[in-house]
Amino acid sequence: MYRFILPLLLLGFTACKDAPEQIPAYLHLKPFEVTAPGGASWQKITDGWLYVNGVFLGAYTLPATIPVLAEGDSEVILFPGVKENGIEATPNIYPYLTRFVKNYTLTAGQTTDIQPITDYDAENVYAFGIGRGDFDGGSFIALENRDTDGLLDFSLSTEGAFSGKSLLMKIDTAHPIMDIATEKMEDLPVLGSPEVWLELHYKTDVPFFLYMLSGPAQTSEPVYQFNVSEEWNKIYFNLTGTLVTTQQTEQRLYFRLSLPKDNSGNYSQNTGTVHIDNIRVVHY
């Protein structure tokens, strides 16, 4: 019996060895264009999450050239991706920018350029309303000084602004702490789906902190410590975990700026300046 199986096995190995390897087509994924106001320069889309003919092929830092085993008419889907909470190790699809979908004719051995385009989804809900977080129009997010220093206050200023006006906070050794809270956001989802994200631009020469004030009691929940960034930076926060934990549909953003001290308790710098702009809290 075994003498009949052996030739069949050898034939199978020979067939596998002689089978020609499939030559891939190549997709050159360009950085996303953004049709929303400000364009791509107002975003920080670092990655593209790629599907071809319904198969997930991975997340790639853009631009990238990717081999794919597909030929002929093929559907290419690319989701815009960001670094969740500004952390390189936590890339994620940003769910409130639209995916790019288009069919291409792919040819083995040839490269096809993919220019993805995205915009904010028309179904988005903005907790503060659209445009109020850029501080440039007639209506902007209401802000309240929460520290005890009556001589210290924030301003909406063109000084060093990202565009138009930005929130400006300044401290010094005589006035070393500033606390700013936003107006309350209501009816936020707390079940984990849909997710709730915060995006903003910032520039700072001193570390500062972001908290959420949850519920009518305004219980403080830490979100993030911002490090020094001499240039304007864009960051995207996933606030869903805080909302699930607190189960409070009413929230405020709370920024704390404190002049740092060294190990001896002396101020390590004499002044601190923080700029914040284009605040958006978004969900479905």
C-alpha positions, 0 to 999 in steps of 0.5 A: 500500500505504501508504495502507491502513496510515496509516488503521490507524495513526491508528485505533490512536492514536485508540483509545489516546487514548480508552481510559479510564485504570484507576482504582487501588485504594489500600492503606493499610499500617499498621505491623506488629503483633508477637505475640511477647513484647515486641510491636512495641516490642521490634522495629524493623520499618521497612518492608513489602515488598509483593506483590499477586496475586504481583506485587512492588510495592516496599518502603515505609516504614510507614505508607504508602498505595499505589495498586494496579491490582487489583480484586476478590478480591486476595491481599496479602502483606507481608514485615517489613523492617528496616535491615540492619546499621542502615544506611538505605541497605540495607533488607532483608526480615528472614527470621526474622519471618513474612510477612503474607498475607491476601485482600481485596476491592479496589475502584477509588478506595477505600482498604483498611486493611492491618493486618499481623501477624508473629511469629518463625517456628516453624522458627527456630534460636537459636544461644544458645537462646531467651530466654537473651539477655535476661538475665532468666531462670535461664539466660543467655548465659555471658560472659567478661571478656577484658581484662587489667584484673583490677579491671574487670568487667561486670555484669547489672544493672537499672540503666538496663536495657531490661527486667529486667536488661541487660548493663552495661559501665562504664569510666573513665580508670583502667580505659579498656578492657573486652573481653567475649566470649560463650560459643561458638556451634556448627554455624552454617551457612557456605554463605550459605544459610540466612543468619545474623542477630544482633539486639540492643538497645543504649544507649551514651554512648561508641562501642564495637565488635562482633567475631566470634571465628572458629573454635578459634583465635578469629580476630577479624573486625570486624562493626560500630562502634556510635555513641553512642545515648542511648536504647535502639535495636534493630539487626539484623546479617546475619552471613552474609558473615563466616561465608562468609568464615571458613568457621568454624561455631564463633563467639563474639560479642566486644564491645570498649569503649574510652574515646575520645581526642582528636587530642592523645591525651587522653581526650575523656570521663572515663567510658563506659557501655554497656548491651546486651540481648535478644541473639539469633543466629538461622538456619534 
